[in-house]
């Protein structure tokens, strides 16, 4: 007897997912603004630093790339650094590159530019003008690590765009000035007018490392071919230029932002734990 068709995923959650992501990005950016203000003006130091090295009470969170750079350059293993890197690495192993899409201040600024651009141009779809090979992301990671070893200095510690945002905000509060390195952030934002998430797609070594760690992540966006109509809206709206209908949401390149889920009118895409993908596929095959 023919098995019953699998239940359809909920018809809601698309726009609410986008709202939650934007609120989380805004909250993460607000934390970068409030931390130096509270430290300097109120003497409240429970939270210190920014996303390169963030202290919350006795807990210290360290960016995996900056920690790896420090270990490679110094040729010494520091247990506190390894402990600080542990939480971000576990998060990436389970959920993938979600820091990039749900927390990173560069993503917040890029999202703000996208909203402003959509409001001014009144166009729902933006055409990327310069598309490069996705493998550039891995070359950026290898090149950055090699350059750090050659120079004998942790390069990304000083020139990390997400770190620069936090550092510039701290300098603005403590010294009432900005550093010249902030020009790098301005340049990255200008690239948003050319291609969506250009830096994040091709040249962010931190994103590459998190993507590598999350290559076998537990949380992925699953595609239900039985509900897909081939409209390609998911691919058109993906900020990283991926094709969810071809299974690219399961690759290391996907950062689990959920934009494809929001844009699919048939709800043929949904977040699911990787262990359930096989079961879902089996149900579809039996139908």
C-alpha positions as CSV (number, residue, x, y, z in Angstrom):
1,X,0.0,0.0,0.0
2,X,1.3,3.4,-0.9
3,X,2.6,5.4,2.1
4,X,1.0,8.7,3.0
5,X,2.7,11.8,1.7
6,X,4.9,13.6,4.2
7,X,3.2,16.4,6.1
8,X,3.8,19.9,4.6
9,X,6.0,22.3,6.6
10,X,4.2,25.2,8.3
11,X,3.1,27.9,5.9
12,X,4.3,30.7,8.2
13,X,7.7,31.5,9.7
14,X,9.2,33.2,6.6
15,X,8.9,36.8,7.5
16,X,9.2,36.1,11.2
17,X,12.5,34.4,10.6
18,X,13.8,37.5,8.8
19,X,12.6,39.7,11.6
20,X,14.3,37.5,14.3
21,X,17.6,37.6,12.3
22,X,17.5,41.3,11.8
23,X,16.7,41.9,15.5
24,X,19.6,39.6,16.6
25,X,22.0,41.4,14.2
26,X,20.8,44.8,15.6
27,X,21.1,43.6,19.2
28,X,24.7,42.3,18.6
29,X,25.6,45.6,17.0
30,X,24.0,47.5,19.9
31,X,26.2,45.5,22.3
32,X,29.3,46.8,20.5
33,X,28.0,50.3,21.0
34,X,26.9,50.0,24.7
35,X,29.9,48.0,25.9
36,X,32.5,50.9,25.7
37,X,29.9,53.4,26.8
38,X,29.2,51.4,30.0
39,X,32.8,50.7,30.6
40,X,34.0,54.3,30.2
41,X,31.1,56.4,31.6
42,X,29.4,54.0,34.1
43,X,32.4,51.9,35.2
44,X,30.4,48.7,34.4
45,X,32.9,46.2,33.2
46,X,30.9,42.9,33.3
47,X,31.1,42.9,29.5
48,X,34.4,44.0,27.9
49,X,35.9,43.9,24.4
50,X,34.3,43.1,21.1
51,X,33.8,40.0,18.9
52,X,37.5,39.3,18.5
53,X,37.9,38.8,22.2
54,X,34.7,39.3,24.3
55,X,34.7,39.0,28.0
56,X,31.4,38.3,29.8
57,X,32.2,38.1,33.5
58,X,34.8,35.3,33.9
59,X,33.9,33.9,30.5
60,X,36.3,34.8,27.7
61,X,35.2,34.2,24.0
62,X,38.0,34.4,21.4
63,X,37.6,34.4,17.6
64,X,38.8,31.0,16.3
65,X,40.9,32.6,13.5
66,X,42.6,35.1,15.8
67,X,43.3,32.4,18.3
68,X,44.7,30.1,15.6
69,X,46.9,32.9,14.2
70,X,48.3,33.6,17.6
71,X,49.2,30.0,18.2
72,X,50.8,29.6,14.7
73,X,52.8,32.8,15.0
74,X,54.0,32.3,18.6
75,X,54.4,28.5,18.1
76,X,53.0,28.1,21.6
77,X,49.7,26.7,22.7
78,X,47.9,28.7,25.4
79,X,45.2,26.8,27.2
80,X,43.2,30.0,28.0
81,X,43.1,30.7,24.2
82,X,42.0,27.2,23.4
83,X,39.2,27.4,26.0
84,X,38.1,30.8,24.6
85,X,37.9,29.4,21.1
86,X,35.9,26.3,22.2
87,X,32.4,27.9,22.4
88,X,32.6,29.5,18.9
89,X,34.0,26.3,17.4
90,X,31.2,24.2,18.9
91,X,28.6,26.6,17.7
92,X,30.0,26.4,14.2
93,X,30.2,22.6,14.3
94,X,26.5,22.4,15.3
95,X,24.9,25.4,13.4
96,X,27.5,26.3,10.8
97,X,28.6,29.8,9.9
98,X,25.7,31.4,11.9
99,X,28.0,34.0,13.5
100,X,28.5,35.5,10.0
101,X,24.8,35.7,9.2
102,X,23.2,36.3,12.6
103,X,25.8,38.2,14.7
104,X,28.6,39.8,12.7
105,X,28.6,43.6,12.6
106,X,29.6,43.5,8.9
107,X,26.4,41.6,8.2
108,X,24.4,44.1,10.2
109,X,25.8,47.0,8.2
110,X,25.3,45.1,4.9
111,X,21.7,44.3,5.8
112,X,21.2,48.0,6.6
113,X,22.6,49.0,3.2
114,X,20.4,46.4,1.5
115,X,17.3,47.8,3.2
116,X,18.2,51.4,2.3
117,X,19.0,50.4,-1.3
118,X,15.7,48.6,-1.6
119,X,13.9,51.6,-0.2
120,X,15.6,54.1,-2.6
121,X,15.6,52.0,-5.7
122,X,12.2,50.3,-5.0
123,X,13.5,47.1,-6.5
124,X,12.9,43.8,-4.7
125,X,15.7,42.0,-6.5
126,X,19.3,43.1,-6.8
127,X,21.5,41.8,-9.6
128,X,25.1,41.0,-8.5
129,X,27.4,42.7,-11.0
130,X,30.6,40.8,-10.2
131,X,30.4,37.0,-9.5
132,X,33.6,35.1,-8.7
133,X,34.4,31.5,-7.9
134,X,33.2,30.3,-4.5
135,X,36.5,28.6,-3.9
136,X,38.2,32.0,-3.4
137,X,37.0,31.8,0.2
138,X,39.4,28.9,0.9
139,X,42.3,30.7,-0.9
140,X,41.6,33.7,1.3
141,X,41.9,31.6,4.5
142,X,45.1,29.8,3.4
143,X,46.6,33.1,2.1
144,X,45.9,34.9,5.3
145,X,47.4,32.2,7.5
146,X,50.5,32.0,5.3
147,X,51.0,35.8,5.2
148,X,50.7,35.9,9.0
149,X,53.4,33.3,9.3
150,X,55.6,35.1,6.8
151,X,55.2,38.4,8.6
152,X,55.4,36.9,12.0
153,X,52.3,38.7,13.2
154,X,48.7,37.7,13.5
155,X,47.4,39.8,10.6
156,X,43.7,39.3,11.1
157,X,44.0,40.4,14.8
158,X,44.7,43.9,13.4
159,X,42.7,43.9,10.2
160,X,39.6,41.8,11.0
161,X,36.7,43.8,9.6
162,X,34.3,42.6,12.3
163,X,36.9,43.4,14.9
164,X,37.6,46.8,13.3
165,X,34.0,47.8,13.8
166,X,34.2,47.1,17.6
167,X,37.6,48.7,17.8
168,X,36.5,51.9,16.0
169,X,33.5,52.2,18.4
170,X,35.8,51.8,21.4
171,X,38.2,54.4,20.1
172,X,35.4,56.8,19.4
173,X,34.3,56.5,23.1
174,X,37.7,56.4,24.8
175,X,39.8,58.7,22.5
176,X,37.1,60.6,20.5
177,X,38.8,59.6,17.3
178,X,38.8,57.0,14.6
179,X,41.7,54.9,13.3
180,X,42.7,54.8,9.6
181,X,42.1,51.0,9.5
182,X,38.3,51.8,9.5
183,X,38.7,52.7,5.8
184,X,38.7,48.9,5.2
185,X,35.2,48.6,6.6
186,X,34.1,51.5,4.4
187,X,35.6,49.8,1.4
188,X,33.8,46.6,2.2
189,X,30.5,48.4,2.5
190,X,31.1,50.1,-0.9
191,X,31.4,46.7,-2.4
192,X,27.8,46.0,-1.3
193,X,26.8,48.3,-4.1
194,X,28.5,46.0,-6.6
195,X,27.7,42.5,-5.3
196,X,25.8,41.4,-2.2
197,X,28.1,40.2,0.6
198,X,31.1,40.4,-1.7
199,X,33.6,40.3,1.1
200,X,31.7,37.6,3.0
201,X,31.4,35.4,-0.1
202,X,35.0,35.5,-1.3
203,X,37.5,37.1,1.0
204,X,36.6,36.6,4.7
205,X,39.1,34.2,6.2
206,X,37.1,34.0,9.5
207,X,34.0,33.1,7.5
208,X,36.1,30.4,5.7
209,X,37.3,28.9,8.9
210,X,33.8,28.8,10.4
211,X,32.5,27.3,7.2
212,X,35.2,24.6,7.3
213,X,34.4,23.7,10.9
214,X,30.7,23.7,10.0
215,X,31.0,21.7,6.8
216,X,29.3,18.7,8.6
217,X,27.0,20.9,10.7
218,X,23.9,19.4,12.3
219,X,21.5,22.3,11.3
220,X,21.0,22.7,7.5
221,X,18.4,24.0,5.1
222,X,16.7,20.9,3.6
223,X,15.1,21.0,0.2
224,X,11.8,19.2,-0.5
225,X,11.7,18.5,-4.2
226,X,8.1,17.2,-3.9
227,X,7.0,20.8,-3.1
228,X,9.4,22.7,-5.3
229,X,8.0,24.4,-8.4
230,X,11.4,25.5,-9.8
231,X,10.6,29.2,-9.5
232,X,14.2,29.9,-8.5
233,X,13.2,32.6,-6.1
234,X,15.5,31.0,-3.4
235,X,18.5,31.4,-5.7
236,X,17.6,34.9,-6.7
237,X,17.4,36.0,-3.1
238,X,20.3,34.1,-1.6
239,X,22.8,36.8,-0.5
240,X,25.7,34.4,-1.1
241,X,24.6,33.5,-4.6
242,X,23.9,29.8,-3.8
243,X,21.3,27.6,-5.5
244,X,19.3,25.9,-2.8
245,X,17.2,23.9,-5.3
246,X,20.5,22.2,-6.3
247,X,21.3,21.3,-2.7
248,X,23.9,24.0,-2.1
249,X,22.3,24.8,1.3
250,X,24.0,21.6,2.6
251,X,27.4,22.7,1.5
252,X,30.0,24.5,3.6
253,X,29.3,27.7,1.7
254,X,25.8,28.1,3.2
255,X,25.7,30.3,6.3
256,X,22.2,29.3,7.4
257,X,20.7,32.8,7.2
258,X,17.3,31.4,6.2
259,X,16.8,33.9,3.4
260,X,15.9,31.1,0.9
261,X,13.3,29.8,3.4
262,X,11.7,33.3,3.6
263,X,11.6,33.6,-0.2
264,X,10.1,30.2,-1.1
265,X,6.3,30.6,-1.7
266,X,5.8,26.8,-1.5
267,X,7.8,26.3,1.7
268,X,9.9,23.7,-0.1
269,X,12.9,24.7,2.1
270,X,13.1,24.4,5.9
271,X,15.6,24.2,8.7
272,X,16.2,20.7,9.9
273,X,18.8,18.7,11.8
274,X,21.0,16.7,9.5
275,X,20.0,13.4,11.1
276,X,16.4,14.0,9.9
277,X,17.4,14.7,6.3
278,X,17.8,11.0,5.5
279,X,14.4,10.2,7.0
280,X,12.8,13.0,5.1
281,X,14.4,11.8,1.8
282,X,13.2,8.3,2.5
283,X,9.6,9.5,3.0
284,X,9.7,11.4,-0.3
285,X,11.1,8.4,-2.2
286,X,8.4,6.2,-0.9
287,X,5.6,8.5,-2.0
